[in-house]
Amino acid sequence: MMSISHPVIRFPLILLLLAFAWWASKTGLAGLYSFQANSYLELWQHQRMTNPQYTITDSQYQELRQKHQQILSFTHYNGD
C-alpha cells in the first residue's frame, strides 16, 4: 500500500479534503432547504388552484422566508 509520509505533501492534501467536506456539507444542506422550500411553494400553488380563497398562515410564510435565507447563507453563488 502506498502511503504519503512526507508532511509537505500530506498537510495540503488533508486541508483540501477538509475544505471539500465543508463545501459538500454546506451545499448538501442548501439543497435540502431548497427542496423543502420548493415543496411548500408547489403545495401552496396546488391548494390555491383547487381553492382560490386559500391563504397561507403568517407562520408558514415566515418559515419559508427563513429557509430561503438559510439557502442564501449556505451558497453565496448560484448553485444551479
Secondary structure, DSSP 8 states (H G I E B T S, - for coil): ------HHHHHHHHHHHHHHHHHHHHHHHHHHHHHHHHHHHHHHHHHHHH-TT----HHHHHHHHHHHHHHHHH-SS---
